Amino acid sequence: MIDQTFFKDKKTVVMGLGRFGGGLDSALFAAKAGADVLVTDLASEADLGDSLAALNDVEIRLCLGEHREDDFRNADILIVNPAVPPDNEYIRMARQGGALVTSQIELFFQLCPAPIVGITGANGKSTTTSLTAHLLTAAVSNRVWLGGNIGHQPLLEIVDQIDKDDVVVLEISNFQLEQLAQIQAAPQISLITNLTANHLDRHGTFEAYCRVKEGIFKYQDVDSQSVSIFNAEDSITRAWYQKYLNDHSRRCLAFSADDVPVEYAERFPLPGRANRSNLAAALAIVSCFDADPAKVAEAVGIFKGLDQRCQFVAETNGVRWYDDSKATTPVSTMAALNGIDEPKILIAGGYDKQISFAELGQCIAERAKGCVLIGQTAEKITHTIEQSGGAGVKIKHADSMEQAVLMADELADSGDVVLMSPACASYDMFKNYVQRSQAFVAAVNALQ
């Protein structure tokens, strides 16, 4: 078992500083533990500005814009960013040189003294994770920590502040589950929101993607404290529920949007069935704790949702604009389209993860009056809309977010909603979904 003293004076390479805190958290942790830390990233100093600023007062060496072979061959410890594929050549070099290869999520699981609630899935996991922490904070006596792949405070650097009686709620990505599989670790309470094709550019097939996701249950400690929670409305996770239900040494639960009590559904401010499913998932987790029902009900009614997830931006000339930049899969965008009743103009498209847009095309044909498409997938999405009989949908292509907003404004009438819900990752035109969101909000504000 690794502890913080293990890092003292060891040559520790952090591969991938990143822009969302993972590499930064690892670097700060290793430096605090007394390691000789080198951060290496293919991105430039300009691209990593915010992360680098947080390292100004820390004794850490940097190698930016390249990876140097000797840094990996001579490392004692290599901490790998989740975005780096496990078959990367530099990881092989480090292993051949005798380095311990690990990751932020592996280290946190090995060091955290508190029980961990882990939430994964293709869609809804960020909202479910944040909502779960919100409800637990309001309704249980334990101190609750929120973290993981969700944009909140990274937890590894402050793991020494977490007590065994606390509760940690983590959003866990498929890339992080790949890393946890290396040490066969999983949360004490594990939940999956749903499964749809995603990240096929990394995993190759949907079946391989599902195998990675199943690790959140497969590697749980099989004892009376372990709880596995599945979506009863998803055919694959429902089958997993039946499979693990036969393992009598763990507790298995299933949830459905239809499970949400009326008093909770009426209080909950987020629209649509997909959000009711997220609420049902969070309530299933809360049921594993000694929670005050009255405080749970009160907390349900004041949950505000997350940035870049169907977030209202502005109203211009009677048109309401919504930012759903975090919708990086077709299913996420379909949930957003189905959750808004007004006539809709959709802005969609982006980096091609080799996912089918057939169902999305059908949904757009049925639910949108217009569509402005951007990025690598614009032609693919156009084709699926046309194949789905969407002759009545006005389709335009834009070369930038600013142009897309202007085109959407031309298509929209008073009373309409313009929804920027890309159904794709952002990497073809933007650094990340946050920068995409910022471009959209700036363009909308410019209309006013």
Secondary structure, DSSP 8 states (H G I E B T S, - for coil): ---GGGGTT-EEEEE---SSSHHHHHHHHHHHTT-EEEEEESS-TTTTHHHHHTTTTS--EEEESS--HHHHHT-SEEEE-TTS-TT-HHHHHHHHTT-EEEEHHHHHHHH--S-EEEEE-SSSHHHHHHHHHHHHHHH-SS-EEEEETTSS--SSTTGGG--TTSEEEEE--HHHHHHHHHTT---SEEEE-------HHHHSSHHHHHHHHHHHHHTS--STT-EEEEETTSHHHHHHHHHHHT-TTSEEEEE-GGGS-HHHHHH--S-SHHHHHHHHHHHHHHTTS---HHHHHHHHHT----TTSSEEEEEETTEEEEE-TT--SHHHHHHHHHH--S-EEEEE--B--S---HHHHHHHHHH-SEEEE-STTHHHHHHHHHHTT-TTSEEEE-SSHHHHHHHHHHH--TT-EEEE--SSBSTTTSSSHHHHHHHHHHHHHHH-
